[in-house]
Amino acid sequence: MVEKSHTSGFWPSLYEPFRGLGERMTDWVAPASEASGKDNAYKISVELPGVAEKDIELGVEDGVVTLSGEKRTEREDKGETWFFSERQYGSFSRSFRLPPDADAKGLDAHLKDGVLTITVPKKAPTPSPANKVKIRTS
């Protein structure tokens, strides 16, 4: 009789999708985002399909923009047989540290077609005052 080890055969293919689950958990739960910048502002776009505006919270504190919320499900299973579901539901949270030249007080957010766009203006550069140095003679 030949025994199959736990590293070959049917079992590995069964548990393979769960390998490294902890490492990928953040990627599964956190909404996809991208950040960019131009001359006068920074832009953060976050994909939030199916999330209602009332379920989104956005704040800024100590130079960190924090976005949190929840995608709710209202599925009724009466009489239906589910074969699979790839849709994700639950709470999420993302934080983005702002660069030193970002003006957090001017933060603006707009939700359209399931994408939240956060615009953060850049502070106007402040010219440093000229400093006249007195030259000493010995």
VENTAZI-V145978 format. One record per residue. N is the residue number from 0. RES is the residue in three letters. PHI is phi in degrees with one decimal (none if undefined). BURIAL is # if it has 16 or more other ideal C-beta (glycine too) atoms within 10 Angstrom, else .. D_CENTER is the distance of its C-alpha to the mean C-alpha in whole Angstrom. Layout:
n = {N | N}
res = {RES | RES}
phi = {PHI | PHI}
burial = {BURIAL | BURIAL}
d_center = {D_CENTER | D_CENTER}
This chain:
n = {0 | 1 | 2 | 3 | 4 | 5 | 6 | 7 | 8 | 9 | 10 | 11 | 12 | 13 | 14 | 15 | 16 | 17 | 18 | 19 | 20 | 21 | 22 | 23 | 24 | 25 | 26 | 27 | 28 | 29 | 30 | 31 | 32 | 33 | 34 | 35 | 36 | 37 | 38 | 39 | 40 | 41 | 42 | 43 | 44 | 45 | 46 | 47 | 48 | 49 | 50 | 51 | 52 | 53 | 54 | 55 | 56 | 57 | 58 | 59 | 60 | 61 | 62 | 63 | 64 | 65 | 66 | 67 | 68 | 69 | 70 | 71 | 72 | 73 | 74 | 75 | 76 | 77 | 78 | 79 | 80 | 81 | 82 | 83 | 84 | 85 | 86 | 87 | 88 | 89 | 90 | 91 | 92 | 93 | 94 | 95 | 96 | 97 | 98 | 99 | 100 | 101 | 102 | 103 | 104 | 105 | 106 | 107 | 108 | 109 | 110 | 111 | 112 | 113 | 114 | 115 | 116 | 117 | 118 | 119 | 120 | 121 | 122 | 123 | 124 | 125 | 126 | 127 | 128 | 129 | 130 | 131 | 132 | 133 | 134 | 135 | 136 | 137}
res = {MET | VAL | GLU | LYS | SER | HIS | THR | SER | GLY | PHE | TRP | PRO | SER | LEU | TYR | GLU | PRO | PHE | ARG | GLY | LEU | GLY | GLU | ARG | MET | THR | ASP | TRP | VAL | ALA | PRO | ALA | SER | GLU | ALA | SER | GLY | LYS | ASP | ASN | ALA | TYR | LYS | ILE | SER | VAL | GLU | LEU | PRO | GLY | VAL | ALA | GLU | LYS | ASP | ILE | GLU | LEU | GLY | VAL | GLU | ASP | GLY | VAL | VAL | THR | LEU | SER | GLY | GLU | LYS | ARG | THR | GLU | ARG | GLU | ASP | LYS | GLY | GLU | THR | TRP | PHE | PHE | SER | GLU | ARG | GLN | TYR | GLY | SER | PHE | SER | ARG | SER | PHE | ARG | LEU | PRO | PRO | ASP | ALA | ASP | ALA | LYS | GLY | LEU | ASP | ALA | HIS | LEU | LYS | ASP | GLY | VAL | LEU | THR | ILE | THR | VAL | PRO | LYS | LYS | ALA | PRO | THR | PRO | SER | PRO | ALA | ASN | LYS | VAL | LYS | ILE | ARG | THR | SER}
phi = {none | -109.8 | -96.8 | -91.7 | -78.8 | -72.5 | -103.7 | -141.8 | 83.5 | -67.1 | -60.5 | -59.8 | -68.1 | -74.9 | -97.6 | -55.7 | -62.2 | -93.1 | -65.7 | 71.5 | -56.4 | -60.9 | -68.3 | -93.4 | -58.5 | -61.9 | -64.7 | -74.1 | -86.0 | -75.8 | -69.7 | -66.8 | -146.9 | -148.3 | -128.0 | -147.2 | -145.3 | -136.2 | -55.7 | -113.6 | -160.8 | -106.9 | -132.6 | -120.4 | -114.2 | -129.3 | -79.7 | -133.8 | -64.4 | 80.0 | -99.6 | -74.1 | -56.7 | -67.7 | -98.4 | -115.0 | -120.8 | -134.2 | -148.5 | -137.6 | -150.4 | 51.1 | 75.7 | -123.9 | -88.0 | -119.7 | -116.6 | -142.4 | 174.3 | -150.7 | -98.0 | -95.3 | -111.9 | -128.1 | -84.1 | -112.8 | -94.9 | -60.4 | 71.8 | -107.0 | -108.5 | -92.4 | -97.3 | -164.8 | -144.9 | -103.1 | -77.3 | -112.0 | -131.6 | 129.5 | -81.5 | -144.4 | -155.9 | -136.5 | -127.9 | -133.6 | -81.0 | -84.5 | -68.8 | -59.3 | -90.5 | -82.8 | -98.8 | -62.3 | -70.5 | -97.0 | -58.0 | -133.6 | -132.1 | -141.2 | -106.0 | -147.6 | 54.2 | 79.3 | -121.9 | -92.9 | -110.9 | -107.5 | -113.2 | -122.8 | -67.9 | -88.4 | -70.0 | -66.9 | -63.8 | -97.1 | -68.8 | -78.9 | -66.4 | -68.3 | -116.0 | -83.0 | -102.5 | -79.7 | -93.5 | -91.6 | -115.8 | -80.0}
burial = {. | . | . | . | . | . | . | . | . | . | . | . | . | . | . | . | . | . | . | . | . | . | . | . | . | . | . | . | . | . | # | . | # | . | . | . | . | . | . | . | . | # | . | # | . | # | . | # | . | . | # | . | . | . | . | # | . | . | . | # | . | . | . | . | # | . | # | . | # | . | # | . | . | . | . | . | . | . | . | . | . | . | . | . | . | . | . | . | . | . | . | # | . | # | . | # | . | # | . | . | . | # | . | . | . | . | # | . | # | . | . | . | . | . | . | # | . | # | . | # | # | # | . | . | . | . | . | . | . | . | . | . | . | . | . | . | . | .}
d_center = {53 | 50 | 47 | 43 | 41 | 37 | 36 | 38 | 38 | 37 | 35 | 32 | 31 | 31 | 28 | 27 | 24 | 23 | 24 | 21 | 19 | 18 | 16 | 14 | 13 | 10 | 9 | 11 | 10 | 6 | 5 | 6 | 5 | 8 | 10 | 13 | 16 | 20 | 23 | 22 | 19 | 15 | 13 | 9 | 9 | 6 | 8 | 10 | 13 | 16 | 14 | 17 | 16 | 18 | 15 | 13 | 13 | 12 | 13 | 14 | 16 | 18 | 16 | 12 | 10 | 9 | 7 | 9 | 11 | 13 | 14 | 18 | 21 | 24 | 26 | 29 | 31 | 34 | 37 | 34 | 33 | 30 | 30 | 26 | 23 | 20 | 18 | 15 | 15 | 14 | 12 | 9 | 7 | 4 | 6 | 8 | 11 | 13 | 17 | 20 | 21 | 18 | 20 | 18 | 20 | 20 | 16 | 17 | 14 | 15 | 15 | 17 | 17 | 14 | 12 | 11 | 12 | 12 | 15 | 16 | 19 | 21 | 24 | 27 | 29 | 31 | 34 | 36 | 39 | 42 | 44 | 48 | 49 | 52 | 54 | 57 | 60 | 62}
